[in-house]
Amino acid sequence: MGEGEMSRGRPQRSGRWFRKDDLPGFVHRSTLAAAGWSREDLMERPIVGMLNTWSDINPCNLNLRALAEDVKIGILEAGGIPFEVPLMSISENIIKPTSFPFRNLLAMDAEECIRAYPFDSVVLLGGCDKTQPALFMGAASANVPMIFLTSGPATPRSRTGGHLATATGIWRFVDELRAGEVSKSDFAAFERSIMGTPGHCAEMGTASSMSAICEALGLALSGSSLVPAFDRHRNRIAREVGRQSVRMAAEGTTRPHEILDERAFDNAIALLCAVGGSTNVIIHLLALAGRVGVPLTLDRFDEIARRVPLIANVQPAGEHLTERLMAAGGVPAILKRLKPFLHLDSPTVEGRTIGEIIDSADIVDPDVIRPLDQPVKPGETLVVVKGNLAPDGAVMKACAADPKLFRHRGPAVIFEDVQTIADHIDDPALGITENSVLILRNVGPVGAAMPEWGMLPLPRKLLERGIRDMLRISDARMSGTAYGAAVLHVSPEAAIGGPLALVRNGDIIELDVPARRLELCVAADELERRRQEWKSPASRHVRGYRDLYNRHVEQAHRGCDFDFLRGADAESLPEGLFDGWVGGW
């Protein structure tokens, strides 16, 4: 492509750097001569950026290094020039205080990297939970053509007794350990059997949920999300991703804002409900919608969840792992089942619509991908509740909870921080019964950067009686691999004076899932008196990123993005010296 060549009226971004005979053009081209690229290469070939979140401290993303090489092969085969750029890697189980605040930091990293460099399109490589939404958010704001490649699910081992080496298996094993049903030596043996391969969660945790809905959003190749990390088919997918990124760069089409409209988000929510996906996806979709100007609210999630049944028989709500779901036809087959609920004219990075993709999909195993009238479980997958305890809303993964708790009244037992739970949950002096409502507060976005602590442990004495679920309420999140009657993301959070801060031990809490209601049964005048007495907790963070985070993070019902990052710049090009004969960079 020569200087000034256009496609559908759009010049390639890289032309601003390379396709000019002046001093900036000379500087930019000669700089990359050291990387092996000639003047002719840079003047004629599209430039593809590869944003890689690989790190050897992040097993979920550990295979991205190898996949990146296959992406490069595909880019070169299609006539493009690949440039790989390392970004922050967020290792879900390792990074502290929790992975969640670093989603916004990585999103900023991605956005500024895309905008600042001469990329005509970008390939986003991620896997672990927060790397995926962060990359989408940053790329959406930069609004350069993008395509996503996930690391793929791990391949967990199983062991005698039926415990799968997955996060869901871990939570169940821990309950059995605390109930005295298995020994510490059993638990040690379990530890030796887990984490056998790189890759993200192999059940429908947050990473697998995000990967799957990426196809429904139109941001990834169809059928790519659930291929296991070590399956060689993933390497072939990586090469095709590279080739497709060059086509997108050459055409300058299918920018994020052209794909991520209200139709795409509706399709993503429908798929989220159908697979029993993670509640964390709700927050990530709200944040992503804010980046592209789509007026998405919690109410829309509840509206769609009332219609779409749970049809993917996959853990934690179902029986199987994601590899079985892939073999049954994968995301395209699930979308085919969901055809009555979808916007079939939604565009994708492939250049095909969602309707065209599902027309060629096959449903191989109807036990894994159920018909709409034969769901895995009856009722809604996700619910949104509101009331005087959560005026702006809270969420619950209904398909992972005991339905007996969908209507429940009980006295509150309050924990101000997670360490208190760890130290005292088994204390008989607390008087916890199966009717109690366990509350953890001050762990929302401002209070504690919103960790995944919402699946509060049950007291040992109840576990020993065979009780496996209780009503739990918090302004925290919960792992997508977990289960239980946990009301999460209570908004506004306690740390900024939300009603959760006003609850006292013994107050009666009422949950009514069919009515979508969560109430603190205390008179309004008493609540107002408590509000006047309430004092905002002092922040421990007075400098650096955490101080910035606390001052600018939005509440859960808006996606916990930074208030200054909503929306996107109309211009994807950066400022800088691009023309003339002035020296300097």
C-alpha positions as CSV (number, residue, x, y, z in Angstrom):
1,M,0.0,0.0,0.0
2,G,1.4,3.3,-1.0
3,E,1.4,6.6,0.8
4,G,-2.1,8.0,1.3
5,E,-3.8,4.8,0.2
6,M,-7.2,4.5,1.8
7,S,-9.8,1.8,2.6
8,R,-13.4,2.8,3.0
9,G,-12.2,6.4,3.5
10,R,-9.8,5.6,6.3
11,P,-6.0,6.1,6.0
12,Q,-3.8,3.5,7.8
13,R,-2.5,4.9,11.1
14,S,1.0,3.8,10.4
15,G,1.2,6.0,7.4
16,R,1.5,9.0,9.7
17,W,4.7,7.5,11.0
18,F,6.3,5.9,8.0
19,R,4.8,7.0,4.6
20,K,6.3,10.4,4.2
21,D,9.6,11.8,2.8
22,D,10.4,14.2,5.6
23,L,12.5,14.1,8.8
24,P,9.9,12.4,11.1
25,G,9.4,9.7,8.4
26,F,13.2,9.2,8.1
27,V,13.6,9.0,11.9
28,H,10.8,6.5,12.4
29,R,11.9,4.2,9.5
30,S,15.6,4.3,10.3
31,T,14.9,3.6,14.0
32,L,13.2,0.3,13.0
33,A,16.0,-0.7,10.6
34,A,17.7,-2.0,13.7
35,A,14.7,-4.4,14.1
36,G,15.3,-5.7,10.5
37,W,12.6,-3.7,8.6
38,S,13.4,-1.9,5.4
39,R,12.1,1.5,4.1
40,E,10.0,-0.4,1.6
41,D,8.5,-2.7,4.3
42,L,7.4,0.2,6.5
43,M,6.2,2.3,3.5
44,E,4.0,-0.5,2.1
45,R,3.0,-3.1,4.7
46,P,0.3,-2.7,7.5
47,I,1.6,-2.7,11.1
48,V,0.0,-5.0,13.7
49,G,0.6,-4.6,17.4
50,M,0.6,-7.7,19.6
51,L,-0.2,-6.7,23.2
52,N,0.9,-9.7,25.3
53,T,0.2,-10.2,29.0
54,W,2.5,-13.2,29.3
55,S,4.4,-13.7,32.5
56,D,6.0,-16.7,34.2
57,I,4.4,-15.7,37.5
58,N,1.0,-16.0,35.8
59,P,0.3,-19.7,34.9
60,C,-3.1,-18.8,33.3
61,N,-1.1,-16.8,30.6
62,L,2.0,-19.0,30.6
63,N,1.5,-20.3,27.0
64,L,0.9,-16.9,25.5
65,R,4.6,-16.6,24.8
66,A,4.4,-19.6,22.4
67,L,1.1,-18.5,21.0
68,A,2.6,-15.1,20.2
69,E,5.1,-16.8,17.8
70,D,2.2,-18.4,15.9
71,V,0.4,-15.1,15.7
72,K,3.5,-13.5,14.2
73,I,3.7,-16.3,11.6
74,G,0.1,-15.5,10.6
75,I,0.8,-11.8,10.4
76,L,3.9,-12.4,8.2
77,E,2.0,-14.9,6.0
78,A,-0.6,-12.2,5.4
79,G,1.9,-9.5,4.5
80,G,1.9,-7.6,7.8
81,I,4.6,-6.5,10.1
82,P,4.2,-7.7,13.7
83,F,5.5,-5.8,16.8
84,E,5.0,-7.5,20.2
85,V,4.7,-5.3,23.2
86,P,4.6,-6.6,26.8
87,L,2.0,-5.3,29.1
88,M,1.3,-5.8,32.8
89,S,0.3,-9.4,33.7
90,I,-2.2,-9.8,36.5
91,S,-1.8,-13.2,38.2
92,E,-5.2,-13.7,39.8
93,N,-4.2,-15.9,42.8
94,I,-0.8,-14.3,43.5
95,I,-1.2,-10.5,43.2
96,K,-2.3,-8.6,46.3
97,P,-4.3,-7.0,47.8
98,T,-6.5,-8.5,45.0
99,S,-6.4,-8.5,41.2
100,F,-9.3,-6.2,40.7
101,P,-7.8,-2.7,41.0
102,F,-5.2,-3.6,38.5
103,R,-7.8,-4.2,35.8
104,N,-8.1,-0.4,35.4
105,L,-4.3,0.0,35.5
106,L,-3.8,-2.5,32.7
107,A,-6.7,-1.0,30.7
108,M,-4.8,2.3,30.9
109,D,-1.6,0.6,29.9
110,A,-3.3,-1.0,26.9
111,E,-5.1,2.1,25.7
112,E,-2.0,4.4,25.8
113,C,0.2,1.7,24.2
114,I,-2.3,1.3,21.3
115,R,-2.8,5.0,20.8
116,A,0.9,5.9,21.1
117,Y,2.4,3.4,18.6
118,P,1.9,3.1,14.8
119,F,-0.5,0.1,14.9
120,D,-3.1,-0.3,12.2
121,S,-4.7,-3.1,14.2
122,V,-3.9,-5.0,17.4
123,V,-4.0,-8.6,18.6
124,L,-4.8,-8.8,22.4
125,L,-3.3,-11.8,24.1
126,G,-4.8,-12.5,27.6
127,G,-6.1,-15.3,29.7
128,C,-6.2,-14.7,33.5
129,D,-9.4,-13.1,34.8
130,K,-8.7,-9.4,34.8
131,T,-6.3,-9.3,31.8
132,Q,-9.2,-10.0,29.4
133,P,-11.6,-7.2,30.4
134,A,-8.7,-4.8,30.9
135,L,-7.5,-5.4,27.3
136,F,-11.0,-5.0,25.9
137,M,-11.5,-1.7,27.8
138,G,-8.2,-0.2,26.7
139,A,-8.6,-1.3,23.1
140,A,-12.2,0.0,23.0
141,S,-11.1,3.4,24.2
142,A,-8.2,3.6,21.7
143,N,-10.7,2.4,19.0
144,V,-8.2,0.8,16.7
145,P,-9.2,-2.5,15.0
146,M,-8.6,-5.3,17.4
147,I,-9.0,-9.1,17.8
148,F,-8.6,-11.2,20.9
149,L,-6.8,-14.4,21.5
150,T,-7.2,-16.2,24.9
151,S,-4.7,-18.5,26.4
152,G,-7.3,-21.2,26.7
153,P,-8.5,-23.4,29.6
154,A,-6.1,-25.6,31.6
155,T,-6.5,-29.4,31.6
156,P,-7.1,-30.3,35.2
157,R,-6.4,-33.8,36.7
158,S,-8.9,-35.8,38.6
159,R,-8.2,-38.0,41.5
160,T,-9.8,-40.8,43.5
161,G,-12.9,-39.7,45.2
162,G,-14.1,-37.6,42.2
163,H,-12.5,-34.3,43.2
164,L,-11.4,-32.4,40.1
165,A,-8.3,-30.2,40.3
166,T,-10.3,-27.1,39.6
167,A,-11.1,-24.1,41.7
168,T,-14.7,-25.4,42.2
169,G,-13.2,-28.6,43.3
170,I,-11.0,-26.8,45.8
171,W,-13.9,-25.0,47.4
172,R,-15.8,-28.2,47.8
173,F,-12.8,-30.0,49.2
174,V,-12.2,-27.3,51.7
175,D,-15.8,-27.5,53.0
176,E,-15.3,-31.3,53.4
177,L,-12.0,-30.7,55.2
178,R,-13.6,-28.2,57.7
179,A,-16.5,-30.6,58.2
180,G,-14.1,-33.4,59.2
181,E,-15.0,-35.5,56.2
182,V,-11.5,-35.6,54.7
183,S,-8.1,-35.4,56.4
184,K,-5.3,-32.9,56.1
185,S,-3.2,-35.6,54.4
186,D,-6.0,-35.9,51.9
187,F,-5.8,-32.2,51.3
188,A,-2.0,-32.3,50.9
189,A,-2.4,-35.1,48.4
190,F,-5.0,-33.0,46.6
191,E,-2.5,-30.1,46.4
192,R,0.0,-32.3,44.7
193,S,-2.5,-33.2,42.0
194,I,-3.7,-29.7,40.9
195,M,-2.4,-27.1,38.5
196,G,-1.0,-29.6,36.1
197,T,-1.0,-27.4,33.0
198,P,-0.9,-23.7,32.0
199,G,-4.2,-22.1,31.1
200,H,-7.1,-20.4,32.8
201,C,-10.1,-22.0,34.7
202,A,-11.5,-25.1,33.1
203,E,-14.9,-24.5,34.6
204,M,-17.1,-21.5,33.8
205,G,-15.2,-19.2,36.1
206,T,-14.5,-15.6,35.3
207,A,-11.8,-16.3,32.7
208,S,-13.7,-18.9,30.8
209,S,-16.9,-16.8,31.0
210,M,-15.1,-13.8,29.6
211,S,-13.5,-15.8,26.9
212,A,-16.8,-17.2,25.9
213,I,-18.7,-13.9,25.8
214,C,-15.9,-12.4,23.8
215,E,-17.2,-14.5,20.9
216,A,-20.7,-13.2,21.6
217,L,-19.4,-9.7,21.6
218,G,-17.8,-10.3,18.2
219,L,-14.2,-9.7,19.4
220,A,-12.7,-13.1,18.8
221,L,-12.8,-15.8,16.1
222,S,-15.8,-18.1,16.4
223,G,-15.0,-21.3,18.2
224,S,-11.7,-20.1,19.6
225,S,-12.5,-19.4,23.2
226,L,-12.8,-22.9,24.8
227,V,-10.0,-24.8,23.0
228,P,-7.6,-26.0,25.8
229,A,-4.3,-24.2,26.3
230,F,-2.2,-27.2,25.2
231,D,-4.4,-28.3,22.3
232,R,-2.4,-27.8,19.1
233,H,-5.6,-26.5,17.5
234,R,-5.0,-23.3,19.6
235,N,-1.7,-22.7,17.7
236,R,-3.6,-23.0,14.4
237,I,-6.2,-20.5,15.8
238,A,-3.3,-18.2,16.7
239,R,-2.0,-18.1,13.2
240,E,-5.5,-17.4,11.8
241,V,-5.8,-14.6,14.4
242,G,-2.6,-13.1,12.9
243,R,-3.8,-13.4,9.4
244,Q,-7.2,-11.8,10.3
245,S,-5.5,-8.9,12.1
246,V,-3.7,-8.0,8.9
247,R,-7.0,-8.1,6.9
248,M,-8.5,-5.8,9.5
249,A,-5.4,-3.5,9.4
250,A,-5.5,-3.3,5.6
251,E,-9.2,-2.5,5.5
252,G,-9.3,-0.2,8.6
253,T,-12.7,-1.6,9.4
254,T,-14.5,-3.3,12.3
255,R,-13.2,-0.9,14.9
256,P,-14.4,-1.6,18.5
257,H,-17.0,1.1,18.4
258,E,-18.5,-0.4,15.3
259,I,-18.9,-3.8,17.0
260,L,-19.6,-3.0,20.6
261,D,-23.1,-1.6,20.4
262,E,-26.2,-2.4,22.4
263,R,-26.8,-5.5,20.2
264,A,-23.4,-7.0,21.1
265,F,-23.9,-6.5,24.8
266,D,-27.4,-8.1,24.7
267,N,-25.9,-11.1,23.0
268,A,-23.1,-11.3,25.5
269,I,-25.5,-11.2,28.4
270,A,-27.7,-13.9,26.9
271,L,-24.6,-16.1,26.5
272,L,-23.5,-15.3,30.1
273,C,-26.9,-16.5,31.4
274,A,-26.9,-19.6,29.2
275,V,-23.6,-20.9,30.5
276,G,-24.1,-20.0,34.2
277,G,-21.2,-17.6,34.0
278,S,-19.4,-15.6,36.6
279,T,-21.0,-12.6,38.3
280,N,-17.7,-10.8,37.7
281,V,-18.6,-10.5,34.0
282,I,-21.5,-8.2,35.0
283,I,-19.0,-5.7,36.3
284,H,-16.7,-6.0,33.4
285,L,-19.5,-5.6,30.8
286,L,-20.7,-2.5,32.6
287,A,-17.2,-1.0,32.5
288,L,-16.7,-1.9,28.8
289,A,-20.1,-0.4,27.9
290,G,-19.1,2.8,29.6
291,R,-16.0,3.0,27.4
292,V,-18.1,2.9,24.2
293,G,-21.1,4.9,25.3
294,V,-23.6,2.1,25.5
295,P,-26.1,2.9,28.3
296,L,-26.0,-0.6,30.0
297,T,-27.5,-1.0,33.4
298,L,-28.0,-3.8,35.9
299,D,-31.7,-3.8,35.0
300,R,-30.8,-5.0,31.5
301,F,-29.0,-8.0,32.9
302,D,-32.1,-8.9,35.0
303,E,-34.4,-8.5,32.0
304,I,-32.4,-10.8,29.8
305,A,-31.8,-13.3,32.7
306,R,-35.5,-13.7,33.2
307,R,-35.8,-15.1,29.6
308,V,-32.6,-17.0,28.9
309,P,-32.4,-20.5,30.6
310,L,-29.2,-22.3,31.8
311,I,-28.5,-24.7,28.9
312,A,-24.7,-25.3,29.2
313,N,-24.2,-28.3,31.4
314,V,-20.8,-27.1,32.7
315,Q,-19.4,-26.5,36.2
316,P,-20.0,-24.9,38.7
317,A,-23.7,-24.8,37.9
318,G,-23.6,-28.0,35.9
319,E,-21.6,-31.2,35.5
320,H,-18.9,-30.9,32.9
321,L,-15.7,-28.9,32.1
322,T,-15.2,-26.5,29.3
323,E,-13.3,-29.0,27.2
324,R,-16.5,-31.1,27.0
325,L,-18.4,-28.0,26.1
326,M,-16.0,-27.3,23.3
327,A,-16.4,-30.8,22.0
328,A,-20.2,-30.4,22.1
329,G,-19.9,-27.5,19.6
330,G,-18.5,-24.7,21.7
331,V,-19.8,-21.1,21.8
332,P,-21.2,-21.1,18.2
333,A,-23.4,-24.1,19.1
334,I,-24.6,-22.4,22.3
335,L,-25.4,-19.3,20.3
336,K,-27.3,-21.4,17.8
337,R,-29.5,-22.7,20.7
338,L,-30.0,-19.0,21.8
339,K,-31.0,-17.8,18.3
340,P,-34.5,-16.6,19.4
341,F,-32.8,-14.3,22.0
342,L,-30.0,-12.9,19.8
343,H,-29.4,-9.9,17.5
344,L,-28.3,-11.9,14.5
345,D,-27.2,-8.9,12.6
346,S,-24.4,-8.0,15.1
347,P,-21.0,-7.7,13.3
348,T,-17.9,-9.5,14.3
349,V,-14.1,-9.2,13.7
350,E,-14.4,-12.1,11.2
351,G,-16.5,-9.9,8.9
352,R,-19.5,-12.2,9.4
353,T,-22.5,-11.5,11.5
354,I,-23.5,-13.6,14.5
355,G,-26.3,-15.0,12.5
356,E,-24.0,-16.1,9.7
357,I,-21.7,-17.8,12.2
358,I,-24.4,-19.8,13.9
359,D,-25.9,-20.9,10.6
360,S,-22.8,-23.2,10.2
361,A,-22.6,-24.3,13.8
362,D,-23.3,-27.9,14.9
363,I,-24.7,-29.0,18.2
364,V,-22.9,-32.3,18.8
365,D,-24.0,-33.3,22.3
366,P,-27.5,-32.3,23.5
367,D,-26.8,-33.3,27.0
368,V,-24.0,-30.7,27.3
369,I,-25.8,-28.0,25.3
370,R,-29.4,-28.5,26.2
371,P,-32.5,-27.5,24.3
372,L,-34.1,-24.3,25.5
373,D,-37.0,-26.3,27.0
374,Q,-34.7,-28.8,28.8
375,P,-32.4,-26.5,30.9
376,V,-29.8,-27.8,33.3
377,K,-31.7,-26.2,36.2
378,P,-35.0,-24.3,36.3
379,G,-35.2,-20.6,36.9
380,E,-32.9,-17.7,36.3
381,T,-29.1,-18.0,36.2
382,L,-28.4,-14.5,37.5
383,V,-30.7,-12.1,39.4
384,V,-30.4,-8.4,40.4
385,V,-32.0,-7.4,43.6
386,K,-32.7,-3.9,45.0
387,G,-34.1,-2.4,48.1
388,N,-33.2,-0.2,51.1
389,L,-30.1,-2.3,51.6
390,A,-28.9,-2.0,48.0
391,P,-30.6,1.0,46.4
392,D,-28.4,0.8,43.3
393,G,-28.5,-2.9,43.1
394,A,-26.8,-6.2,44.1
395,V,-26.3,-9.4,42.1
396,M,-26.7,-13.1,42.9
397,K,-25.7,-16.2,40.9
398,A,-29.0,-18.0,41.5
399,C,-28.0,-21.1,39.6
400,A,-25.2,-21.8,42.1
401,A,-27.3,-21.2,45.2
402,D,-29.7,-23.4,47.2
403,P,-33.2,-22.4,46.1
404,K,-34.5,-22.8,49.7
405,L,-32.7,-19.5,50.4
406,F,-34.4,-17.5,47.6
407,R,-37.0,-16.3,50.2
408,H,-35.2,-15.9,53.6
409,R,-35.5,-13.8,56.7
410,G,-32.8,-13.9,59.3
411,P,-30.7,-12.0,61.8
412,A,-27.5,-10.3,60.6
413,V,-24.1,-11.4,61.9
414,I,-21.6,-8.7,60.8
415,F,-17.9,-8.9,60.0
416,E,-16.0,-5.7,59.3
417,D,-13.1,-7.3,57.6
418,V,-12.1,-10.7,56.1
419,Q,-9.4,-11.4,58.7
420,T,-12.1,-11.3,61.4
421,I,-14.0,-14.0,59.6
422,A,-10.9,-16.1,59.2
423,D,-10.1,-15.8,62.9
424,H,-13.6,-16.1,64.4
425,I,-16.1,-17.8,62.0
426,D,-16.0,-21.0,64.2
427,D,-16.4,-19.1,67.5
428,P,-19.5,-20.5,69.2
429,A,-19.9,-17.2,71.0
430,L,-21.1,-15.6,67.8
431,G,-24.3,-17.7,68.0
432,I,-24.5,-18.3,64.2
433,T,-27.3,-20.6,63.1
434,E,-28.3,-21.8,59.7
435,N,-30.9,-19.0,59.7
436,S,-28.3,-16.2,60.3
437,V,-27.4,-13.8,57.5
438,L,-23.6,-13.4,57.3
439,I,-22.5,-9.9,56.3
440,L,-19.1,-8.8,55.2
441,R,-18.7,-5.1,54.6
442,N,-16.1,-2.5,53.9
443,V,-14.7,-4.7,51.1
444,G,-16.2,-2.8,48.1
445,P,-14.2,-0.9,45.5
446,V,-13.2,1.9,47.8
447,G,-13.2,-0.1,51.0
448,A,-10.8,-2.9,50.0
449,A,-10.5,-2.8,46.1
450,M,-13.4,-5.3,45.9
451,P,-11.7,-8.7,46.3
452,E,-13.4,-12.1,45.7
453,W,-14.3,-12.6,49.4
454,G,-18.1,-12.8,48.9
455,M,-18.2,-16.6,49.3
456,L,-18.0,-16.4,53.1
457,P,-17.1,-19.6,54.8
458,L,-19.7,-21.4,56.9
459,P,-19.0,-22.2,60.6
460,R,-17.6,-25.6,61.1
461,K,-20.4,-26.7,63.4
462,L,-22.9,-26.2,60.6
463,L,-20.7,-27.9,58.0
464,E,-20.5,-30.9,60.4
465,R,-24.3,-31.0,60.4
466,G,-24.3,-31.3,56.6
467,I,-25.3,-27.7,56.0
468,R,-23.6,-26.4,52.8
469,D,-25.3,-23.1,52.1
470,M,-26.4,-19.9,54.0
471,L,-27.4,-16.4,52.9
472,R,-24.3,-14.2,52.7
473,I,-24.2,-10.6,51.8
474,S,-21.3,-8.3,50.9
475,D,-20.1,-5.4,48.8
476,A,-17.3,-7.7,47.6
477,R,-17.1,-10.0,44.6
478,M,-17.1,-13.8,44.4
479,S,-15.0,-16.1,42.3
480,G,-16.8,-17.4,39.2
481,T,-15.7,-20.9,40.3
482,A,-17.5,-20.6,43.6
483,Y,-21.1,-21.3,44.6
484,G,-23.6,-20.5,47.3
485,A,-26.4,-18.1,48.2
486,A,-24.1,-15.0,48.1
487,V,-25.6,-11.6,47.4
488,L,-22.7,-9.6,45.9
489,H,-21.6,-6.1,44.7
490,V,-24.0,-4.3,47.1
491,S,-24.1,-0.8,45.8
492,P,-23.4,1.8,47.2
493,E,-20.8,0.1,49.3
494,A,-20.4,0.5,53.0
495,A,-17.1,2.4,52.9
496,I,-18.8,5.4,51.3
497,G,-21.8,5.3,53.6
498,G,-24.1,2.9,51.7
499,P,-26.9,1.3,53.7
500,L,-24.8,-1.8,54.3
501,A,-22.7,0.4,56.7
502,L,-25.8,0.9,58.9
503,V,-26.6,-2.7,59.6
504,R,-26.2,-3.9,63.2
505,N,-25.8,-7.4,64.6
506,G,-29.3,-8.9,65.1
507,D,-31.0,-6.7,62.5
508,I,-33.4,-8.7,60.4
509,I,-32.5,-9.0,56.7
510,E,-35.1,-10.2,54.2
511,L,-34.3,-11.5,50.7
512,D,-37.0,-12.2,48.2
513,V,-35.5,-13.3,44.9
514,P,-38.8,-13.7,43.0
515,A,-39.7,-10.1,44.0
516,R,-36.0,-9.0,43.4
517,R,-36.0,-7.4,46.8
518,L,-33.3,-7.1,49.5
519,E,-34.5,-5.3,52.6
520,L,-33.0,-4.2,56.0
521,C,-36.0,-4.5,58.3
522,V,-35.3,-1.4,60.3
523,A,-37.5,1.7,60.5
524,A,-36.6,4.6,58.3
525,D,-36.2,7.0,61.2
526,E,-33.8,4.6,63.0
527,L,-31.7,4.2,59.8
528,E,-31.5,8.0,59.5
529,R,-30.3,8.2,63.1
530,R,-27.6,5.7,62.4
531,R,-26.7,7.5,59.2
532,Q,-26.1,10.7,61.2
533,E,-23.8,8.8,63.6
534,W,-21.8,7.0,60.8
535,K,-18.3,8.2,60.2
536,S,-16.3,7.5,57.0
537,P,-13.4,5.2,57.7
538,A,-10.0,6.8,57.2
539,S,-8.2,5.7,54.1
540,R,-4.9,3.9,54.5
541,H,-3.8,5.0,51.0
542,V,-2.5,8.6,50.7
543,R,-0.3,8.3,47.7
544,G,0.3,6.4,44.5
545,Y,-2.0,4.3,42.5
546,R,-4.3,3.1,45.3
547,D,-4.9,6.7,46.3
548,L,-5.9,7.5,42.7
549,Y,-8.0,4.4,42.6
550,N,-10.0,5.3,45.7
551,R,-10.6,8.8,44.5
552,H,-11.8,7.9,41.0
553,V,-13.3,4.4,41.0
554,E,-17.0,4.2,40.3
555,Q,-19.4,1.9,42.2
556,A,-20.2,-1.6,41.2
557,H,-23.5,-0.8,39.5
558,R,-21.4,1.3,37.0
559,G,-18.6,-1.3,36.5
560,C,-15.9,0.1,38.8
561,D,-14.1,1.9,36.0
562,F,-12.4,5.2,36.7
563,D,-14.8,8.2,36.3
564,F,-12.3,9.9,33.9
565,L,-12.1,6.9,31.5
566,R,-15.7,6.6,30.5
567,G,-16.2,7.3,26.8
568,A,-13.5,7.4,24.2
569,D,-11.6,10.0,22.2
570,A,-12.9,10.5,18.7
571,E,-9.3,10.6,17.3
572,S,-7.2,7.5,17.7
573,L,-4.0,9.2,16.7
574,P,-1.7,10.7,19.3
575,E,-0.2,14.1,19.4
576,G,3.4,14.4,18.3
577,L,5.8,15.5,15.7
578,F,4.8,13.8,12.4
579,D,5.5,16.3,9.6
580,G,8.2,18.7,8.4
581,W,11.9,19.1,9.0
582,V,12.0,20.0,12.7
583,G,14.4,17.8,14.7
584,G,13.6,15.9,17.9
585,W,11.2,13.3,19.0
